[in-house]
Amino acid sequence: MNIDGAALSNIKSGTQVCAIDQGPYTMGFLSVAILNAHVNYGLDVTTREVLTGPSVVDASDVDLTIKGVKAGAR
């Protein structure tokens, strides 16, 4: 659960099959931001599904994930 530099390196080298990326910041921040908007501004709370994770990082997308880490998006 959750990825770090070691897990990404292991996936890239083939010594680890995959890792589960929960994106805890996004999952936690989004719920607080939605509640804040409702309490402070009366905005409706979304009733639609919001896909924030988790996702599986494997050999097919590890390079893209590493690129996101280097760009500061992760």
C-alpha angles and dihedrals in degrees: 000000000000120000134247136175093276093053092048091049091049092051091048092050093046097243092112124043100208148326132219114239111203098178092217094183093056094042093049099036096049094054092049092046092051092048091047091052090050096047098041102033106020093241116160118259110241116254094188124095113269112201108214100147169221102212133173118242113203139150091292094063107016093105091053090048091051089050089054091050091052091049090053094244092118 
